[in-house]
Amino acid sequence: MKPKYQYWIRKNVDTTYGKCASVTEAMCAAFPELTRVRGHYYCVAWGEREHWWCKDQDGNIVDPTAGQFPSKGRGVYVEWEEGAKEPTGMCPNCGEYCYDGNYFCCENCEIAYVAYVMSPL
């Protein structure tokens, strides 16, 4: 990462958890050569997380909020494909994403969850 980006991050970013959208917006305003990217970050400790980061003109990742993750940005960044289905929630049974306003990711999870909730203690 270029020193000017590192300097900006040190001077302008203090709290990073849950701030990736606003911080990347501010960083791209300060450095118009950067492109703001939406996608998912795969942290070895926390798993997949929705995330925003920046890219420079050479396609290098500039993540001003990488510090919020235990892996500190050494995980995998996957850009969102425009037009792809967007999750609308998470399945209460298995934790996978749900789509199109569904409460469960599949029929099997719905059956298993209802059986669990309805079972006597």
N, C-alpha and C positions, 0 to 999 in steps of 0.2 A: 504494500500500500504506500502511496506517495506520502512524503513527510507533511505536505500541506493538509492532507486529509486527516492524518494522525493528530496534527496540531489542533485542527478544528474540533475533532472529537474530544480531545482532552479539555479544551476550553469551553465547549458548549453542551456536552452530554454528561449529566451526573447520574440521574436515575434512568435506567433503561428498560426495566421490566414493563411490558405492555405499552411501550412508547414508540415502537418501531415505525408506525405509520407517520406520526407527527415529526419524529426526528429525521427520517429520510426525506420528508417533504422540505424541512428546513435546510438540510444539507444540500439537496438539489437546487434550492433557491440560491444558496451561497456559491455553489459550483455548477453552473449551467451545463458543463460538459458531462456531468453525471446523469445517468438514467435511473429512474426509480423503478424497482422491480417488485412484483407481488408473487408470492408462492409459498412454498413450505420449506422449513429447515428441519433436517433430521439430526437431532442431538443424540449421542450415544447414551446419555443418562436419562433424558426425558422423552425420547421418541420424536414423533412427527409433531411439528407446531406450525400453525399459520404464521407467516412472517413477511416483512417488508425489508428490502435492502437496496443498495445502489450498485450500479456497474459503471466502470469507467469506459472510455472510448475503445479500449483494447479488450473489453469483456471481462476484466478482472473484478472480482467482488470487493465492494467497499461496504462493510457492514458496521455502521456506527453504534449499533446496539448488540453486537455479538457478545458483549460482556454479560448479558442477562442469562446466557446459557452456561451450564457447567462445562460444556465442551469449548466455550469461548470462540465459536466460529470455525472450529476445525471439523465440523460435521459436513453434511451434504446439503447443498442448496438446489432446489428444483423450482424452476419458473412455472408459473401458472399459465396454462394454455387458454387463451381467450376462447370463449364459446364452450368450454368444457362444463360439465354439470357441476354445480356448486352445492356443497353440503348445506343442509338446512338444520342439522342437529346431530346429536350423537345417540346411538342405541344404548338404552339403559341396561341392556343385558350383556353386551360384549364390548361396548365402547367404540365400535366402528362408526363411520359417518353414515347418516341417513340423508336421503335426497327427496326432493319434491314434497316436502312437508310431512313425510312419513315419520312416525314415532319410533319405528324399529327398522333395522337394516334389512331384515328378511322375515319370512313367515316363521321359520324355526326359532328365531330369537324371540319373536312375539309370543309364541306358544310356551317356550321355556320360562319367560319372564312372568307371564300370567299364572303359570303353574306354581312358580315360586311365591308370588304375592298371595295366591289363594291357599297355599298350603298351611295347615295348622302348625302352631308353634310347638 
